[in-house]
Amino acid sequence: MDVIEEGKAEVWSKYDPEEHRKWVLEKKNRSLQDKTMSIKDAVSKYVSNGDYLAMGGFGHVRISMSAIYEMIRQKKSDITIAGKTAVHDIEILIAGGCIKRVDRAYAGAHEVRGLSPAFRRAFESGQIEVQEWSNASFQWRFRAAAMGIPFMPTRILMGTDTFKYSGAKVVKDPFTGMKIALLPACYPDIVFVHVHRCDIFGNCQIDGISIEDVDLSRAARKLVITTEKIIETNEIRREPWRTTIPFYYVDAVCEVPFGSHPGNMPYEYYFDEEHIGMYMKMAKTAEGAREYIDKYVRGVDDFDGYLNLIGGLKKMSYLSRLEHLRERLRAPWALEKNR
């Protein structure tokens, strides 16, 4: 195909589909085996410095925050992260010193809560490198990887500044002669997805919208599942149609109740607006962000320690009542928008 135009950005996820296919064939264990381990062990075993990382979920919803805190505690560094639908996860990883580059579609702001302060400082100072994609283009990059093809042809991005700063190409379609944009497949080295429940083998159920996690799980080289609870395989088999992510994609299963806090876990617990608002206030300065990380992430041994620090079961019970509309939000919205 004739390349008519191409974006300025380097493609940071560079695996060839056949190389990836061979790697998965040789490295993935597709037998029914117990994959349970602690999140500490999973991060130590499956995350390497310099990896390309992607997180499941969306914004502040169903994010594997337990994995994020553990990566900071283990001082993982030079990570490139897919900022496809990411908010608090990227912000905290940047504040914790883990991120070198951000492939950005939806990142850099805390939605109605304001701009992400650590992200902004890191970008403006040159601490992190950022390049642009759109939300749809990122999802289709994962779709291409899940399908085992090198790119996804689309009609989006063309004629936009987003295209100029992306790694996409515009080519002449050999069938029609029209212009068409090609989005390179994205194969993350490591993916974390937080789910409502799964069995010890990694057969996962997600309540509510699954975002792009189905394709993301298939695109991943290594996939770690964090889950609110582990259930018996017989329960999974009673309703096989609910298995969103099957076991043969999964490398590790980590049971982490409340593992999306301070984010929302649909039908389980609501956003912790008090805690997010406190972070946003503290992180207005680099010193405040370090103080937050030192207290709530590095200052505890594990995620249970973090939960105890933020209020334990009493706080999570309150957030559960909020999610089920049994109580009203007791704090002003995002602590008066963090002012």
N, C-alpha and C positions, 0 to 999 in steps of 0.2 A: 504494500500500500504506500502511496505517496504521502509523506508527511508535509502538511501545509503550514502548520504552526505548532509550537510547543511551549509549555510553561517554563519558567526560569528555575523551578525548584528541582533539587535532586530527589530521587525516589529512595527513601530511607529503608523501606522494606523490600529487599531485592531478590528474594528467593525465586528461583526458576521453578515452575510448576512440577516438572519432572524430578528435579532435585528434592523438592518438598515431598512429593509422592514416595520417592525412594526412602527418604528419611523416616517418614511415618511408617512405612512398611517394615523397616528394620528396627525402629526404636519403640514403637507403640505396642504395648501388651494388650491384646484383644481378648484375653481369657477372663472369665469371671473370677476375679480375685479381690480380696479385701484390700481396699485402697485407703483406708482411714489412717490419718496421722494428725499430729498437731499442726497448727498454722505455722508455728516456729520451724518445725522440721520441713514443711512444704516449701516455705520461702527459702530456707537454706539449701534445699536440694534442687529446686527448679528455677530459681531466679539468679542470674549471673549479671555482674556489672557489664554495662554496655548493651543489654538486651533491648529489643523492641517490645514494649508492654502495651496491652490493651485491657481495659476493665469493662465488665458487663454492666448492665443497668443504664440509668439515664440521669444526668444532673445530680440531684441529691437522692435519687430513688433506686433502691436495691443495689447499692454499691458495696463492694467487699472492703469496708473500712478496716476490718481486722487485718487483712493482708497489707494494706497501705501502712498502718502503724508498724507492723512487723518488719516491712522493708526498711523503714526509717531506723528502727532499733538495730537492725543488722547492717546498717550503713551501706546499703546498695547504692551504686552511683553510676553516673554517665548513661542513664536510661533515656531512651527515646520512647515517648508515650503517644498513643493515638488519642488525640483530643476530639474524638468524634461526637460524643454527647457527654462531655465531662465537665464537672464543676469543682466540687469540694475535694474530689480525689486528687486531681492534678494540683490544686492549690496546696494541699497539705504535703504532697510529695515534693513540691518545689520548696516550700518552707522548711522541709526536712533535709534539703540538699541532695535529693536523689536524681533530679531531672536535668538533662543536658539539652534535649531537643523536644519540641512539641509539634506533631503533625496536627494542625488545628482546624476544626470545623466549628465546634460548639464548646468553647473553653475561654477562660479569662474573665468571667463574671459570675457572680453568685445570684443570677436571675434578679428578682425584685429586691434582693438584699443589698445590691451594689456591686461594684467592680471587685474582682479578686485581688487583694492588695499585694500578696507575695508574688503572684503571677506578673502583675504590672511592674513591680520593682525589678524582677529578674529579667523581664523583656527589655525594659528601658535601659538597664545597665549593661546589657549584652551577656548576662549570665546564662541565659537560655537562647537557643535559636528556634524561631517559629516560622512555619510555612503553612500556606492556606489550602483548604479544601472546603467543599460545602457538605452539609449534613448528608444529603442524598448520595453525593459522590463517594463519601466514605463508606456508607452502607453497601454500595455496589462494589466497592473495592473488596470488602470482605466476601460479598456474594461471589465475585470472580474467583477468589482463593478457594472458597468452599466448593466451587464447581470444578476446580483444577484447571482453570484456563488463565492465560497470562494477562488478560485485560477484559474490561466490560465496555462494550460500545454504548454510547448514550447520546442524547441530544442536548444535554445540559452543559453548563460552564462556558460554552462558546460565546465570545463577545463580552465577557466580564473581566473585571480586574482579578477576581478570584482565580480564573484560569491562568492569568499571567504569572501569578505567584504560586501556582501548583506545579505538579509534575505530570500533568495530563498532556496529551497530544491531540491535535486535530489532523485527520487524514481524509483522503478521498476514498469514499466507499467504493470498492471494486464492483459492486452489483448495480448501484444506482448512479454513481458519480457525484453524489451529494457529499457535503462536509459532515463529518461525524466525529465526536470526541471519544477518545479512548482513555479509560481510567485504569491505571496499573493495579493488578491484584495486590492485596496487602496480607502478608503472612506473619502475624506476630510470633515472636519467640515464646512469649509467655502470656497467658490470659487467665484472669481471675473472674469467676462469675459467682455471685451470691444468689442462692435459690431458697425457696421455702422449705423444701424437704427433698431428700434423696436416700437411696439405700447405700450399703457399704461398698457397692461396686461402682456407684456413680450414676445410676439412673435417676434423673432429676425431674422434679415437678416445679413449675413456676406458676403462681396464681396471678392472674391479670396479664397485662401486655408483656410480651417477652423482648420487646425492642428488637435489636439486631443480634441477640445472643445466640440464636440458632445458627446463623451463618458464622458468627464470630467463633463459636466453639468448633466448627468444622474447619475454619481457617487456621486455628492455633496449632503451633508445634507442640507446646506443653499446655495443658489445661488443668487448673486447680479449681475445684469446686469448694466454696464455703457455704454452709447450709445452716438454717435455723434449727433443724433437727434431722436426725437419721431415723428412718423408719424401716420396717421389715420389707424384704423383697416381695413377700406375698401380697403386701398392700399395694406395691407398685403394679404387680401382675393383675390385680383385680380391675384396674383401670389403665390398661397399657396405652391408651390414646392420650393420656396426660403426661407421658414421658416426653418432655421437651428436648432434653439432651440425653442421649443414650450412653451407656457405660463405656463403650469402646472408644470414645473420644477423650475420656477422663483419665488423668494421671494420678490425682490425689483427691481425697475427700476429707474436709476438715469441718467438724461440727462446732459452730460458733454461734450460740444463741445471741440474738440482738446484734449480729455482726455488721449491720448496716448503719448503726448509730454513729453520728447524729442525723443520718439521713432517714428517709421513710422506707419502711418495708410494707408494701401494700397489704391491707387486711390484718396486719400484725401490730405495727406501732407507727406513730406519726413522726414528722420531723421534730427534732429538738431545737425549736427556735431560740430558746434561751441560750443553749450552748453555742449554736451557730452564730448568734448575735454577739456573744461574748468573744468568740474567736475573731469575728470581723472587727470588733473594737480594738482588741489587742494587736491584731496584725496590721493596723494602720502604720505601725513602725516596725522596722526590722528587729529591733530589740524586743518588742512585744510578741512578734511571731516566734522568736527563739524562746521566749519565756513560756509561751503556750506549748511548744514542742517539748521543751525540757520537763514541764510539769505533767502533761497529759499523755505523752508518747514515750519519751526516754525515761521519764521518772517512775514508770511502772514496769513490772516484769512481763506482763502479758495483757491480753484484752480483758480478762477478768479483773485485773487490777485497775484498768482504765474505767470499766463499768462501775466498780466500787467508788472510784473517785468522783464520777459524775452524778452519783446518787443511787446507784445500785438498782435493786428490784423496785424500790419505791418510785424512782424516776421512770423506769420502764413501764411500770403499771399505769402511771399517769399518761404516758405517751400512748399506751394501748387503749386507754379510755378515750383519748382524743381521736385516735384512728377510727374507733367505732362510734364516734359522735355521742359518747356518754358524758363528756365533760367539755367545757369551753376552754380555749387557750387562755392561760392565766397571765401571760406576759404580753406587753404591748407588741404589736407586729414587728418582728425582727428587732426587738428592743429599740423602738422608735427609729427604725431604719439605721441602727448602729451609729446614731449621732450622740 
